Amino acid sequence: MNETRSITILGSTGSIGCNTLDLIEANPDQWRVVALTANKNVAKLAEQARRVGAEHAVIADPDHYTALKEALAGSGIKVSAGPQALVDAAQEPADWVMAGIVGAAGLAPTLAAVKRGAMVGLANKECLVCAGDLVMKAVKECGATILPVDSEHNAIFQVFDFVRSEGVSKIILTASGGPFRTRPRHSLATVTPEEAVKHPNWAMGAKISIDSATMMNKGLELIEAYHLFPLPEDKIEILVHPQSVIHSMVEYVDGSVLAQLGSPDMRTPIAYSLAWPARMPAPVKRLDLAQISRLDFEAPDDTQFPALRMAREALRQGGFAPTILNAANEIAVAAFLDRRIGFLDITSVVEDCLAAFPHSEPDSLEGIYDMDARARAQADICIKALA
């Protein structure tokens, strides 16, 4: 990188945001921080904003506006709050936007960044799951650049020949299998949230960790990959790879398979996205294949992990089905973390919600938000029925 870039980080206090700031602070002369946003973590947001000299700090929950204002008093940093303030932050003229807000809440600000033609590091897979057609249409119309930050999609992006995509026969998303890969399904009924968030390889937030344990994260990534790469659904394969060293692969028609490898550290795909099309140093552990000594692979078990089957079926059905899948999963995961339902109930709630709505097609962002709300309400009904 030879030029200074301006950046906005949507979701700066989460794991993606913190890792992004870690890389920026290691190369401070190359970045100017325009805006940082968070949901409710006032103390961390204020500390980050002061530390990197952000121009603007936004708290999504308007009830925390006064606390953030007081925490940044005298700093000269602009303070604002509320959902519209998130959208306004995304619309500020930063060269690069990290879309790191977890869940459907990140859709509107991410789409706002896309519509002004920004370079967007996409760490929020739900944007493409819930509104993939709308987002990718806006990308084309507005000249935005989507740089996938999820390690799997970032890996594919690095080795996918977009110029000669007819030479690609399939893409292979790798999955660690989560903490329960080898446990019998019947034994999962009594697992606790503490057990489920202990990912064997990655350090992630609670929601993403639970999605990894159910393998719903891989189902959502399947849908995201469908929108990111010019291949049909049946050319997207999922392969369990417990070591999380090969982050994904692309198979070509001549039999070649290109893979991107690296230590399981999110700073690698974030650094690739931040510096693209160049590369930048990242303070990550270097891969030692001799020390690892072996790489294992196995086909995923759809009976053990029904989320994979449901996600593929939702993608094939299209319309609002992926939106319903995502919304119901968010509510069910939250209920599990609150100990209101069991681990196996997560996917049963999602499946019940998918069956509760007739097939229809979204025609606007408002329509997607409406269905998202309806699916969340239906998930709450299903959860209460389990109590």
C-alpha positions as CSV (number, residue, x, y, z in Angstrom):
1,M,0.0,0.0,0.0
2,N,1.4,3.3,-1.1
3,E,-1.5,5.7,-0.4
4,T,-3.4,6.7,2.8
5,R,-6.9,5.3,3.0
6,S,-9.8,6.5,5.0
7,I,-11.9,3.9,6.8
8,T,-15.1,3.4,8.7
9,I,-15.6,0.4,10.9
10,L,-19.2,-0.7,11.4
11,G,-19.1,-2.8,14.6
12,S,-15.7,-1.8,15.9
13,T,-16.1,-3.3,19.4
14,G,-16.7,-6.9,18.1
15,S,-14.0,-9.4,17.3
16,I,-13.8,-8.3,13.6
17,G,-13.7,-4.6,14.5
18,C,-11.0,-5.2,17.1
19,N,-8.9,-7.2,14.8
20,T,-9.3,-4.5,12.1
21,L,-8.2,-1.8,14.5
22,D,-5.2,-4.0,15.6
23,L,-4.0,-4.0,12.0
24,I,-4.6,-0.3,11.4
25,E,-2.7,0.6,14.5
26,A,0.2,-1.5,13.3
27,N,0.3,0.7,10.2
28,P,-1.1,4.1,11.5
29,D,0.4,6.2,8.7
30,Q,-1.7,4.4,6.1
31,W,-5.1,5.0,7.6
32,R,-7.4,7.8,8.7
33,V,-10.4,6.6,10.8
34,V,-13.6,8.4,9.7
35,A,-16.1,6.6,11.9
36,L,-16.5,3.8,14.5
37,T,-19.8,2.3,15.5
38,A,-20.9,-0.1,18.2
39,N,-24.2,-1.4,19.5
40,K,-24.1,-0.7,23.3
41,N,-20.5,-0.9,24.5
42,V,-19.9,2.8,25.2
43,A,-16.7,2.4,27.2
44,K,-14.9,0.3,24.6
45,L,-16.2,2.5,21.7
46,A,-15.0,5.7,23.4
47,E,-11.6,4.2,24.2
48,Q,-11.2,3.0,20.6
49,A,-12.3,6.4,19.2
50,R,-9.8,8.3,21.3
51,R,-7.0,5.9,20.7
52,V,-7.2,6.0,16.9
53,G,-8.4,9.6,16.6
54,A,-11.7,8.7,15.0
55,E,-13.7,11.7,13.6
56,H,-17.1,10.2,14.5
57,A,-18.4,7.7,17.0
58,V,-21.9,6.1,16.7
59,I,-23.7,4.1,19.3
60,A,-26.7,2.1,17.8
61,D,-28.7,2.1,21.0
62,P,-30.0,5.7,21.4
63,D,-30.4,5.2,25.2
64,H,-26.6,5.2,25.4
65,Y,-26.1,8.6,23.6
66,T,-25.6,10.6,26.7
67,A,-23.1,8.2,28.2
68,L,-21.0,8.2,24.9
69,K,-21.2,12.0,24.7
70,E,-19.8,12.3,28.3
71,A,-17.1,9.7,27.6
72,L,-15.9,11.6,24.6
73,A,-16.3,15.1,26.1
74,G,-13.4,17.4,25.1
75,S,-12.1,15.0,22.4
76,G,-13.6,16.9,19.5
77,I,-15.0,13.6,18.2
78,K,-18.5,13.8,16.8
79,V,-21.1,11.7,18.6
80,S,-24.4,10.3,17.4
81,A,-26.8,7.5,18.1
82,G,-29.6,5.4,16.7
83,P,-30.1,3.1,13.7
84,Q,-30.2,6.0,11.2
85,A,-26.9,7.3,12.6
86,L,-25.4,3.9,11.6
87,V,-26.6,4.5,8.1
88,D,-25.3,8.0,8.1
89,A,-21.9,6.8,9.3
90,A,-21.8,4.3,6.4
91,Q,-22.6,7.1,4.0
92,E,-19.7,9.3,5.1
93,P,-16.9,9.5,2.4
94,A,-14.5,6.9,3.6
95,D,-12.6,4.9,1.0
96,W,-13.1,1.6,2.8
97,V,-15.9,0.3,5.0
98,M,-15.7,-2.7,7.3
99,A,-19.1,-4.2,7.5
100,G,-18.7,-6.0,10.9
101,I,-22.1,-5.6,12.5
102,V,-23.5,-9.0,13.4
103,G,-26.8,-10.1,12.1
104,A,-29.6,-8.5,10.1
105,A,-28.9,-5.2,12.0
106,G,-25.9,-4.7,9.6
107,L,-28.0,-4.8,6.4
108,A,-29.1,-1.2,6.1
109,P,-25.7,0.4,6.9
110,T,-23.9,-2.0,4.7
111,L,-26.2,-1.4,1.8
112,A,-25.8,2.4,2.4
113,A,-22.0,2.0,1.9
114,V,-22.5,-0.1,-1.2
115,K,-24.9,2.4,-2.7
116,R,-22.3,5.2,-2.5
117,G,-19.8,2.9,-4.4
118,A,-17.5,2.3,-1.5
119,M,-14.9,-0.5,-1.1
120,V,-16.7,-2.8,1.5
121,G,-15.0,-5.5,3.5
122,L,-18.0,-7.8,4.1
123,A,-17.8,-9.6,7.4
124,N,-21.6,-9.7,7.9
125,K,-22.7,-12.8,6.0
126,E,-26.3,-12.1,6.9
127,C,-26.4,-9.2,4.4
128,L,-26.1,-11.6,1.5
129,V,-28.2,-14.3,3.2
130,C,-31.1,-12.0,3.8
131,A,-30.8,-9.7,0.7
132,G,-28.3,-11.2,-1.6
133,D,-30.0,-10.2,-4.8
134,L,-30.7,-6.6,-3.7
135,V,-27.1,-6.1,-2.4
136,M,-25.4,-7.6,-5.4
137,K,-27.6,-5.6,-7.8
138,A,-26.6,-2.4,-5.9
139,V,-22.9,-3.4,-6.1
140,K,-23.2,-3.6,-9.9
141,E,-25.3,-0.5,-10.4
142,C,-23.2,1.7,-8.0
143,G,-19.7,0.5,-8.8
144,A,-19.0,-0.7,-5.3
145,T,-16.4,-3.4,-4.5
146,I,-17.2,-6.3,-2.2
147,L,-14.2,-7.9,-0.5
148,P,-15.2,-10.9,1.5
149,V,-13.7,-11.1,5.0
150,D,-15.0,-14.4,6.2
151,S,-12.0,-16.7,6.0
152,E,-13.7,-19.2,3.6
153,H,-14.9,-16.6,1.1
154,N,-11.7,-14.6,1.4
155,A,-9.8,-17.8,0.5
156,I,-11.9,-18.5,-2.5
157,F,-11.6,-14.8,-3.6
158,Q,-7.8,-15.1,-3.5
159,V,-7.7,-18.2,-5.9
160,F,-10.9,-17.8,-8.0
161,D,-10.3,-16.8,-11.7
162,F,-13.0,-14.2,-12.2
163,V,-11.7,-13.4,-15.7
164,R,-12.1,-17.0,-16.9
165,S,-14.7,-18.3,-14.5
166,E,-15.9,-20.9,-17.1
167,G,-12.8,-22.8,-16.1
168,V,-14.0,-23.3,-12.6
169,S,-15.8,-26.6,-11.9
170,K,-16.7,-26.1,-8.2
171,I,-15.8,-24.3,-5.0
172,I,-15.2,-26.1,-1.8
173,L,-16.0,-24.4,1.5
174,T,-14.1,-26.0,4.4
175,A,-15.6,-26.3,7.9
176,S,-13.9,-27.1,11.1
177,G,-17.0,-29.1,12.3
178,G,-17.1,-27.1,15.5
179,P,-16.7,-28.5,19.0
180,F,-19.2,-31.3,18.7
181,R,-18.0,-32.9,15.4
182,T,-17.3,-36.3,16.9
183,R,-20.0,-36.4,19.6
184,P,-23.2,-38.5,19.0
185,R,-26.2,-36.3,18.3
186,H,-28.2,-37.6,21.2
187,S,-25.5,-36.4,23.6
188,L,-25.9,-32.8,22.4
189,A,-29.3,-32.3,24.1
190,T,-27.7,-31.4,27.4
191,V,-24.7,-29.3,26.2
192,T,-24.4,-25.9,27.8
193,P,-23.7,-22.5,26.2
194,E,-20.2,-22.6,27.8
195,E,-19.4,-25.8,26.0
196,A,-20.9,-24.7,22.7
197,V,-18.9,-21.4,22.5
198,K,-15.5,-23.2,22.9
199,H,-14.5,-23.4,19.3
200,P,-11.5,-25.7,18.8
201,N,-9.6,-23.3,16.5
202,W,-11.1,-19.9,16.3
203,A,-11.7,-17.1,18.8
204,M,-15.1,-15.6,17.9
205,G,-18.1,-14.0,19.4
206,A,-20.8,-16.0,21.2
207,K,-23.4,-16.0,18.3
208,I,-20.9,-17.0,15.6
209,S,-19.5,-19.7,17.9
210,I,-22.9,-21.2,18.4
211,D,-23.5,-21.1,14.7
212,S,-20.2,-23.0,14.3
213,A,-21.3,-25.6,16.8
214,T,-24.6,-26.2,14.9
215,M,-22.8,-25.7,11.6
216,M,-25.4,-23.1,10.7
217,N,-22.5,-20.8,10.0
218,K,-21.5,-23.1,7.1
219,G,-25.1,-23.1,5.8
220,L,-25.1,-19.3,5.8
221,E,-21.7,-19.2,4.1
222,L,-23.1,-21.5,1.4
223,I,-25.8,-18.9,0.6
224,E,-23.3,-16.1,0.8
225,A,-20.9,-17.9,-1.6
226,Y,-23.8,-18.4,-4.1
227,H,-24.1,-14.6,-4.3
228,L,-20.4,-13.8,-4.3
229,F,-19.2,-16.2,-6.9
230,P,-20.6,-17.0,-10.4
231,L,-21.5,-20.6,-9.8
232,P,-24.8,-22.5,-9.3
233,E,-25.7,-23.9,-5.9
234,D,-24.9,-27.5,-6.9
235,K,-21.3,-26.4,-7.6
236,I,-20.7,-25.3,-4.0
237,E,-19.5,-28.1,-1.8
238,I,-18.9,-28.3,1.9
239,L,-16.0,-30.3,3.3
240,V,-15.1,-30.8,7.0
241,H,-11.5,-30.0,7.7
242,P,-10.9,-30.1,11.5
243,Q,-7.5,-28.3,11.5
244,S,-8.8,-25.1,9.8
245,V,-5.6,-24.7,7.9
246,I,-7.0,-24.9,4.4
247,H,-9.6,-22.1,4.5
248,S,-11.3,-23.1,1.2
249,M,-10.5,-24.4,-2.3
250,V,-11.4,-23.9,-5.9
251,E,-11.4,-26.8,-8.3
252,Y,-10.9,-26.2,-12.1
253,V,-12.0,-28.2,-15.1
254,D,-8.5,-29.5,-15.7
255,G,-8.4,-31.2,-12.3
256,S,-6.3,-28.5,-10.6
257,V,-7.4,-27.6,-7.0
258,L,-6.2,-24.3,-5.7
259,A,-6.3,-23.7,-2.0
260,Q,-5.5,-20.8,0.4
261,L,-3.8,-21.9,3.6
262,G,-3.0,-20.0,6.8
263,S,-3.1,-20.1,10.6
264,P,-6.6,-19.7,12.0
265,D,-6.4,-16.0,12.6
266,M,-8.9,-13.5,11.3
267,R,-6.3,-10.9,10.9
268,T,-5.1,-12.7,7.7
269,P,-8.3,-12.3,5.7
270,I,-8.9,-8.8,7.2
271,A,-5.4,-7.7,6.1
272,Y,-5.9,-9.1,2.6
273,S,-9.1,-7.1,2.3
274,L,-7.7,-3.9,3.8
275,A,-4.7,-3.8,1.5
276,W,-6.4,-5.2,-1.7
277,P,-5.2,-5.3,-4.4
278,A,-1.9,-5.1,-2.6
279,R,-0.9,-7.0,0.5
280,M,0.2,-5.7,3.9
281,P,2.1,-7.3,6.9
282,A,-0.1,-9.0,9.5
283,P,1.3,-10.0,13.0
284,V,-0.1,-13.6,12.8
285,K,1.5,-16.9,13.5
286,R,3.2,-18.3,10.4
287,L,2.0,-21.7,9.2
288,D,4.3,-24.6,9.9
289,L,3.1,-27.6,7.9
290,A,5.9,-29.8,9.2
291,Q,4.7,-29.2,12.8
292,I,1.0,-29.7,11.8
293,S,2.1,-32.9,10.0
294,R,-1.3,-33.9,8.8
295,L,-4.5,-32.5,7.3
296,D,-7.8,-34.4,7.6
297,F,-11.0,-34.2,5.6
298,E,-14.4,-35.7,5.8
299,A,-17.9,-35.2,4.3
300,P,-20.3,-33.4,6.6
301,D,-23.1,-35.4,8.2
302,D,-26.5,-33.8,7.5
303,T,-28.1,-35.9,10.1
304,Q,-25.7,-34.8,12.8
305,F,-25.9,-31.2,11.5
306,P,-29.4,-30.6,10.0
307,A,-28.6,-26.9,9.6
308,L,-26.6,-27.7,6.5
309,R,-29.6,-29.4,4.9
310,M,-32.0,-26.6,5.8
311,A,-29.7,-23.9,4.5
312,R,-29.3,-25.6,1.1
313,E,-33.0,-26.2,0.9
314,A,-33.6,-22.5,1.7
315,L,-31.2,-21.4,-1.0
316,R,-32.9,-23.7,-3.6
317,Q,-36.3,-22.4,-2.6
318,G,-35.2,-18.8,-2.8
319,G,-37.5,-15.8,-2.1
320,F,-37.8,-15.1,1.6
321,A,-36.6,-18.5,2.7
322,P,-33.0,-17.5,3.5
323,T,-34.3,-14.4,5.3
324,I,-36.5,-16.6,7.5
325,L,-33.7,-19.1,8.1
326,N,-31.4,-16.3,9.3
327,A,-34.0,-14.5,11.5
328,A,-35.2,-17.7,13.2
329,N,-31.7,-18.8,13.8
330,E,-30.7,-15.5,15.5
331,I,-33.7,-15.7,17.9
332,A,-33.1,-19.4,18.6
333,V,-29.4,-18.9,19.3
334,A,-30.2,-16.0,21.6
335,A,-32.7,-18.2,23.4
336,F,-30.1,-21.0,23.8
337,L,-27.5,-18.6,25.2
338,D,-30.1,-17.4,27.7
339,R,-30.8,-21.1,28.6
340,R,-34.4,-20.9,27.5
341,I,-34.0,-23.8,25.0
342,G,-31.7,-26.7,24.5
343,F,-28.9,-26.9,21.9
344,L,-30.8,-29.3,19.6
345,D,-33.9,-27.0,19.8
346,I,-32.0,-24.3,17.8
347,T,-32.4,-26.1,14.5
348,S,-35.9,-27.4,15.3
349,V,-37.1,-23.8,15.8
350,V,-35.5,-22.8,12.5
351,E,-37.1,-25.7,10.7
352,D,-40.6,-24.9,12.2
353,C,-40.3,-21.3,11.1
354,L,-39.3,-22.2,7.5
355,A,-42.4,-24.4,7.3
356,A,-44.7,-21.6,8.7
357,F,-44.6,-19.2,5.8
358,P,-45.7,-19.7,2.2
359,H,-43.2,-19.1,-0.6
360,S,-43.0,-15.5,-1.9
361,E,-40.4,-13.2,-3.4
362,P,-39.0,-10.0,-1.8
363,D,-39.3,-6.8,-3.8
364,S,-37.7,-4.3,-1.5
365,L,-35.5,-3.8,1.6
366,E,-38.7,-2.9,3.5
367,G,-40.2,-6.3,2.5
368,I,-37.2,-8.1,3.8
369,Y,-37.3,-6.2,7.1
370,D,-41.0,-7.1,7.4
371,M,-40.4,-10.8,6.8
372,D,-37.4,-10.7,9.1
373,A,-39.7,-9.3,11.9
374,R,-42.4,-11.9,11.2
375,A,-39.9,-14.7,11.3
376,R,-38.5,-13.5,14.6
377,A,-42.0,-13.3,16.1
378,Q,-42.7,-16.9,14.8
379,A,-39.5,-18.1,16.4
380,D,-40.5,-16.6,19.7
381,I,-43.8,-18.5,19.5
382,C,-41.9,-21.7,18.8
383,I,-39.6,-21.1,21.7
384,K,-42.4,-20.5,24.1
385,A,-44.0,-23.7,23.0
386,L,-40.9,-25.6,24.0
387,A,-40.9,-24.1,27.5
